[in-house]
Amino acid sequence: MPSQRQEVKTERVRTEKLRVVIVEDEVLFREMLVEALSRRAGLEVVGTADEGEKALAVTWETKPDAVLMDIELVGEMDGIDAALAIKRERPETGIVILSAHDDPRYLTSLPLGQSRGWAYLLKQTVRDVSAVVQAIQGSVRGMVIVDPVVMAKVHPRKGSEVAGLTPRQQEVLRLLAEGLNNAAIAKQLVLEERSVESYINVIYQRLGLSGEPEINMRVRAALTFLKSGQGGKPEARIA
């Protein structure tokens, strides 16, 4: 398993800007996102759309690294349909969902092959563009990142794999699912980074994830945590 230092080194190899498409039907909010993200070093907004069908057309034309997608769009295709269509054709494209719904069940219903490179943020809780930037960067790296407000509502049900973890292990896993790297988890929990690595290794073993690629294990661990708080079969769509 690569160390945290190796992960950071790998991220620094990329020097070109991340190309982003913004899909949002509210004109003012869309323009605010364009302005805010265009000012960030390392990002370039290469297109916008206000409908699902237009989002697909812009994506095929510009071939972005990530798409920032609203769920509720005008037209026949909503943001989830558009995002899934993009993932089917361009699985390497990161998807950052902006939603007013605090239910990420559609993430947990995706096949593992389609579940990498997603972020789920709540519009009402994103007050800092840095959170959006972090989600974009994480989605491009293949991570699953879920808004902390959503994660705070996930309580592992009795008998689930996650319920068998210690409270501290669950806390580490919750932060991992929010997209924090080992160093950030260590800082938040006031731990040594090597202690966090040890916790995560034990979590992987107890969830049966050992022996897989590092990012794949983090994605599966995050999805396992989300599923652990659901009482039944995850639904593929958000009402």
N, C-alpha and C positions, 0 to 999 in steps of 0.2 A: 504493500500500500504506500503511495507517495506521501511524503511528509508535507506538513503545512508550508514549509519553506519551499519545497519543490513546486507546490501548487501556485504560490505567489510568483515564482520565477516563470512558470509557464504562462501565467496571465500577462506578464510584462513583455513577452515576446511580441504580442500584437501591438503595433504602433498606429495603424490606420484607424480612421474614425468609424464608429459603428453607425450603420445606415438604418434609419428608423422611419417607418410609415405610421402616421397617426390617423386612427379611424374614430371619429366622434361626430355625432349629429348636432350637438349644440355649438353653434358658430363661435360664441364668445369663449367657451371653454376650450374649443379646439385651437383658436388663435392664441390663447394664453399658453397652452401646452407647446405649440410651435415656437413661440417666443422664448419660453423658459428653457426648453431643451436645446434650441439653437444656440443659446448662450453657453452651454456646457461644453467644456473641452472634451474631445473624444467622441462627440455625437454629431450627426448630421441628419436633419429631417429631409428626406428625399421625396416625400409625397404625403397627401392627405386624402381622406374620403369621408363621406357622411352616410354611405349606405354599404350594406354587405357586398352587393354585386360590384360596386365601384372599388371596394377594398381589394377584392380579388384581382380586378383589372390593374390597379395601381401596383399591387404586389408582384404580379407577373411581369410588369413592365420595369419596375425599379430593382427587383431582387434584393430587398432589404435584409439586414441581419436580424431585425426585430420589428414586430408590429404591436403598437399600443392600441388596444381594441376595447371600445365601449360595447356593452352587451345589448342595450336597447337602441336599435337603429331603425330608421325609417326604411320602408321597403319590405319585400317578402323574406329576405334573409337577415336574421339577427346576428349579433356579434359572435355567438357561440358557433353557429353554423359556418360563418365565414372563417373563424379561427380553425375549426376542424378541417375545413376544405384546404386552407393554407398548409396545415400540418401534413395532410395527406400528400400534397404535391411537393412541399418544401419542408421536410421534417427537421432540417437544420435551422429553420427560422424560429427565433424566440417569440413567444406570444405573452404579452402582458395584458391581462384582462383588468379593466376598470369597471367596477360594479357597485351598485347600490344595495346588493343583496349579500348578506353575510353567510351564504351557504355555498361552499366549494365542492358539492358532491359530484359535479360533472368531472372534476379532476380525478377522483378516486375510481371512476368507472372506465377510464381510458386504458387500453392495452398498454403494457409497459413500453412497447416500441413507440407509442405515440405520446407517452406521458412525460418525456424529458423536455425541458425548455419551456416551462410554463410559469407564470407568476400571476397571483390573484390579489389585487389591491382594492380596498374600499374607497370610493370617491370621498365619502364623508370623513375619512380619517387621514387622507393624504394631505398634509399641510406643508410639506417640504418636498421640493422637486428632487432632492437627493434620494428620497425613498423610491421615486419612479426610476431614477437613473440606476440605482442599485438593482432594482427588479429587471430592468432592461439588460444590464450586464450579466446578471445571474441567469436569465433565460437564454441568452446567447451561449453561455457556458454549459447549458443543458440541465440546469438546476430546476427544482420546484421550489417556489417561494410563495408563502401565504401570509397575508396581512396579519400582524400580531393580534388585532382585535378578534379576527376569526379564530385564530389559534387559542386564544384565551377561553373561548367557549367550548373547546373540545375537551371532554372529560372521558378518558378511556372507560368503556363499559366493563363490568365485572366479567371475568373469564376471557377477555381479549389478551392477545400477546403483550400489548403495551401495559395492561394492568398488572402483569407479572413483574414489571420492572420496579426498581426502588423509586421513591419520590424524586431523588436527585437525578437518577437516570432519565426519568420522564421529563424533568425540567430541561436537561441537556437536549433531549430529543425534540422537545417543543421548540427550543431556540434554533436547532438545526433546521426544523421545518419552516421557520420564519426566514431562512436564507442566510443566517449568520455563519461565518466561517469559524474555525476553531479558536482563533485569536480573539474574535469578538465575543464568542461564548465565554471564554476565559475571563475577559474583562468584565462582562455583565455579572458573572457569578463569583467574581473575585477568587479565581482559581489559577493555578499554574497551567500553561497551555498543554504541557505533557499530561496533566491530570485529566483535562478535557479529552485528549486523544485516547487515554486509557478508558474513560467512560464510554466513548463512542465505539471503541473496539469491542467492549463487553456488550454494548447494545446490539451491534451487528451480529455478534455470536448468538445472543439470546433470541434475536429475530430471524436467525438462520440466513444471514446475508453475507457471511464470510466467503472470501474467494472470488467475489465479483469485482469489476472495475470500481474505483473509488466513487466517481460521480453517480454511477448506477446504484451503488449502495446508499448514498445519501438521498437519492430520489426515492428509492423503495422504502427507506426508513421514514421519510416524510409522509409518503402516501399511506404507509402502515399506521402511522400516528393518526392521520385524518380518518381512516376507516375505523379505527378503534373507538371513535366517539359516535359511530352511527349504529342505530339499533337494528337495521336490516340491510337489505341489498341496496347499494348505492344507486341513485338514479343518475341518468346520463344528462339530464337537462335541468336547468333552473327555471322554475315557474316565474 
